[in-house]
Amino acid sequence: MNRKMNSDIKVEGNGEMKRKRETFESNHHNYSDHWSHCRCHHNILLMEEDGNDSQTSLEEVATATNNFHVANMFGRGGFGPVYRGKLHDGQEIAVKRLSRTSGQGLKEFMNEVALISKLQHRNLARLLGYCIEGEEKMLIYEYMPNKSLDTIVFDPLYQKLLDWRKRFNIIKGISRGLLYLHRDSRLKIIYRDLKASNILLDLELNPKISNFGMARIFGGNEVQAKTKRVVGTYGYMSPEYAMHGVFSEKSDVFSFGVLLLEITLSGRRSTSFDDDEQHMSLVGFAWKLWKDENRMALVDPAIWDPSFQLEMLRCIHVRLLCVQDSTRDRPIASTVISMLSSEIADPPTPKQPAFIEREMASYTDPAQQGQIKSSIYNVTITTVYGR
C-alpha cells in the first residue's frame, strides 16, 4: 500500500491491486508502523474482484447505516459493534466498527485486513473494504441475512428452523473452511477463535467463518507456536493453548469439536454449561453419556430423525475425537471431513477428552478435603486452605 494514501485514493485494476497486496503481504510483520503514517481521509477503500474502480466516502457509509443508529446494530463482538447498511447502489453491507474500549487495536485490525483480503473460499466471509481515519477504524463485509450461528442455535424459537440436514450442512461447511485455512490456501493460518458467534450464515444458511483478528500465519514448516498472550474464548480453548499458550491446527480442531457439540445440542453453550447434578463442562457431559452408551442423548430430541441415525452417530463420534486431551490423538481437518463423509468407515475409538480428570476429581465433597473449586477455561482449579 502506498503511504501517500489520501482523499483521492481509488481501487486500481487487478494488476495494480495485486502488486499492492503482494507488497503489503511481504511487509505484513511491520504493518503497525506502516499504517501509523497512513490516513484515508473521508474515504473507504472497496476491493473489487472485477477490477472496476469503486470509491465511496465515510459519510456515505454513515448514511448507509443511518449514522450508525442503534436500530441498525445487529451484533457485537470483541472488536466492537456490527451494523447493517445499504450503499447508494443498493448493496447491503455489514460494518464492523472498532470500539474505542475494545481490547483489540490497530494490530488486530490490520491483521484481519491482511489475512481476509488474501483468502477466498465459499465458507469464509468476504471482506469488501476497510477504512482508517484518525481513531475511526471500520471493516466492510458482505451482509449475512441470517446473522451468526449463535443467534439461531441458542435461541429457543429460532433453533427450530435448523433441522438435522441443515445443521449437518453447516458442520461440513465449517470443516471445509477450516481445511482451507490450514492446508489449502497459499497461507497456513491458525484461526484461534472458532466459536458459534464467529460463524455467519448467508441466505441459504451456508456458513462463513469470520473475524480474523486473532488468526496467525504459520511458516511453511511450522507446526505449532507458543504465545504469552492467550486469546480466544473460554470453553472453546484446547488445554495446551489455555494452560501453556501452545497453538496449532489441533487447537483449532479442538474448538471445532466443541462447536459440533453446541450445534447438535441446541441451547447448550460450552461457555455457560453446568450440569445440575455433577457440575461438569459440556465436553464432560458428552463424554459421560458416551461412556454410559447413552449416545443418542447427545442429539437434541427436537432434531432427531431416524432416517439420519447413522449420520448422527458418526457426527457424535467425530466431535469426541476432536476434543481428545492429546494433540496426537486429535484428527486434522482433512481427516475430519473424510470421517463426516464416511470415507473413513471405521474411525478410532475416542479417548478421554481434555479436562475430564480435573472434573472427575472435583466431584469429591469439598467439605471432606477443605477445598473449594472454581472454573477458569473450563478447568476445575482446586484451592487448598490450611487448617
N, C-alpha and C positions, 0 to 999 in steps of 0.2 A: 504494500500500500504506500502511496506517495504521501510524504509528510506535508505536502502543500495542499492537502485536502481543505477545501473551502466551500463557500456557498455556491460555487459554480460546478461542483462535482456532479458527475452523472455516470451511469453504467456504460462501460465500454463494450465492444463486441466480444465474442467468445475468446479470440486470441489474446487480446489485451487483458481481459479479466483473468484468463488462465495464467498469464505471465505474472500478474499481481498476486494471485493466490499462491503461486509457487514461491514467489519472493517472501510472502507472508509466512508460508509454511517453513521455509528454510530458516526463518528468524523467530519461530513461534516461542522459543525459550526465552526471548527477550521482549515479548510483546508489551509487558507492563511499562517499560521505559519508552518503548516506541510510541505507544498510544498516549503517553503523558504529554506529548508535544502536538498531538493532533486535535483538531476541532472539526465538527460537522455542523456549522452554524445554520440552524433552522432547516436542516436537510436530513433526510434519511436515505441511506443507500439501499436500493432494492436490487436484488440479484435475480437476473432473468436467465432462464435456460436457453432461450432462443436468441440471445444476444441483442435484443432490441433495447434501445435507450429507455430508461424509465426513472423518473425522479419525482419525488413529492416532498412536501415540507412538513416540518414538525407541527406546524399549525394545522395542516390538513389531517394529520394523524389525531391531533387533539379534537378536531371537528368530527372525525370518523368515530371517535369514542364518546362524543358529547362532552368534551373536555374531561375525559376520564371520570365520567359520572359513576357513582356507586351502583346505579342500576345496570350498568354495563360490565361490572366486575363479576366474573363467574368462577373465579378461583384465586387461591393464594398459596404460595409455597415459600421455601426458604429464600428464594430470590426476591419475592415481593408479589404484589397483586397482578392478576392477569385480566385484561379487558377484551371484550368483543367490540369489533368496529367494522365499518364498511367504508372503503375508499370511494372516491368520486366515480370510478369506473364500475362500481358495483361489487368489487371483490371483497369478500369477507375476510377479516384478519383477526388474529389473536395477538394482543400486545402485552408482552411481559415487561413490566416497568420495575426497575431495580429500586427497592425501598432504601431510603437513607439509613434505616435502622437495621437493615439486613446484615447478617454476618458475612455475606458474600460481597465482594467488591469488584474492582476493575479486573483483577486477575481471573476470577471465575467467569466474569462476563466475557472477556476476550477468549478464554479457554473454550467457552461454548461456541462462540463465533468461529474460532479457528477449526474446531472439530466438525461441527454440524455442516458448515459450508462446504466441506470436502467429502461428505458422506451422502450417498444416495441409495436408498433402499425403500421398498414399499412399506416396510414396518418401522421406519424411522420418521419422526416428524420433520417436515421440510421448512427450513429457515428461508423466509422471503427477504429479510433485510434487518438492518440494525441502525441505531442512532446513538451518537455520543455528542452531547452539547453541555459543556460545563459539568455540573453534577448529575445531569439527566442522562440515563442510560436505558435504552429500550431494545428489546428483541422483537421482531415481527415474524410470526409464524402463520402458516395456513390455519384457518379456523376449523376446529373439530366440533361438529354439531352435537355429538354425544358426550362431550367433555372428557373427563378422566374416568378410568375404570373404577376407582374407589367410590365415585358418586353413584354408581349403579350397584356394585356388588354389596356395599354395606348399607344400602337404603332398603328398608323393608318393603317399600312399594315398587321401586324401580327394578329391584333384583329379580322380580318375577318375569321381566322381559327377556332375561337370558336363560334359555333352556340349555340342556346339555350340549346340543350341537353347536350353538353359538359360543358357549364357554370353551369348548374344545378347540374351535377355530381360533379363538383369541389366544389360547395357550400355545398352539402351534405357530401362530404369527409372532408372538413374543420370542419363542425359541429361535425362529429364523432370523429375527433381528439381532438377537444375541450372538448367533453364529457369525453373522456378517461382521459384527464389531470385533469379535475375537479372531476370526480366521480369513474371512472372505474379502474384506476391504483392503485397500493398499496401506492402511494403518492398522496396527494391532491395538485395540482400545479396551481397557478395563473400565467398565461403567461405574461401579462402586455405589450406586444408589438405586438399584432396581426395586421398585415398590409400586403398589397399585395406583397411587396418585401421579406417578410419572409415566403411566401408560394412557395415551389419549386414544379415543375411539372416533373413527370417521362415520359418515352417514350409514355405511354398510356394516358398522361395528368391527372394521378392521383395526387391529391395534397398532399404535405408533409409539415407539419409545421416544421420550422427550427429556429435556432438562439435562444437558451435558456439562453443567458447570463443575461437577465433581469428577468427571472422567479423566483418565490418564492414558497417554500414549506410551506403548511399550516398544522398545527396540526390537530388531529382527530376531535376536536370540534370547531376548529377555523373557524369563518365565514367571518371575514374581518380583515384587518390590516391597520395601518397608518404609513406613512413614511414621513420624512422631505426631502428626496431626490426623487423627482418625475422624473421618467424615462419613456421614451416612445416616441411617435411621435405625433406632433401637428395634429389635425384633427381627430385622432382616439381615443383620451383620453376622458373618461367619465367625466362629470362635477365634481363629488365628488372626483375623483382622481386628475384632473387638478388643482382644486382650494383648496382641503383640504388634498391631499395625501392619501385618503382612497381608498383601492382597495379590490376587492372580485371577486367571479365568475361573478357577474353582471357587473363589469367594463370590463371584457373580452367580455361579451355578447354585450355590447355597441360597442366595437371595431369591433366585428363580424357584427353588423348591418351596420356600416359604410362601411365595406368591401363588404357587399352584394350590397350596393348602387353602389360602384365602378365597381363591376363585371357586373352588369346589365345595367349600363350607361357607355358604352365604352368611354374612353378618358376623363372621369370626375374624376379628382383627388380630394379627400377631402382636401388635404393639400394646394391646389392652386386654388380651385374652387371659382369663383367670378361671380355671375350672373350680366350681364351688366346693367340691369335696377335697381336692388334692392340691390346689393352687399351683398347677403346672402351666407351662407355656403351651402355645398352640402346637408346636412341634412335639412336645412331650405328650400331649393329649393324643395326637395322631399315632405316636409310637405305642402308647398303651393299648389303643384299640387294635393296632396291627398285631401286637403280641398276644392279645386276647382272642385273635382271629375273628374279631368283630369288624371286618374291613368295610363292609357296605355302610357302616355307620359313619365312615369317612366321606360320604357323599350326602349332600343336603337332600333330604327327602323330597323337597319341592322340585328338584330337577331329576330325581331318579326315573330312569327309563329302562325297562328290562331289555329292550332291543339294543341298548348300548352297554350292556353289563360288562362285557369283556374289555371294551374300550375304557370304561370307568376303572376297572380293576387294574388295567395297565397303567393308567394315569396315577392311581394311588401308589403303585409300585415305584414308578419313576420319581415321584416327588420325595419319597423316603430315601431313595438312592442319592438325591441331590443334597439332602441335609445331613448326610453322614458326618461323623466327627472328623475323620481323617480326610485330608485333601486327596490322598492317593486313592481313596475308595470312591470319591465322587466322579461321575462321568463328565466328559467335556460336552460342549453344546451340540456337536455333531452326533455324538452317541445318544444324547437325549432325544434328538429328532428321530433317529433311527428306531429307538425304542418306542416312541409315541406312535410311529407309523407302522409298527410291527415288523420292521426289517430285522430286528433282533428278537427272535421268538422266545428265547429263554434268558432273560436278564438275570444278573446275580441277585442273591438274597440280600436285602438291605441290612446293614449293620447298625448298631446303636447310634442314634443321632447325637449331635452336639448338645452339651449341657445337661444331658439326661441324668448322669451320675450325680451332678450337683443338685438337681431337682429331687431325685430319689432320697438323697441324704437329708434334704430339708423336710421330709415327711415325719422325721423323728420329732417327738414332742419337745419343743424348745425349752419348756419348763424343766425337763429332766436333765438338760445339758447346760442350763444357764445361758442360753443363746437366744438371739433374735435374728431374723432374716430380713434382708431387703433385696430388691431386684434391680439390677442395672444391666443393660444389654441382654436382658432375659437370662442372666447368670445369677444364681442364688448365692449371695455373699453372706457368710456367717461371721458375726462379730461375737467374740468371746469376752465375757466380763469376768474380772477377778472376784473371788469370794471375799 
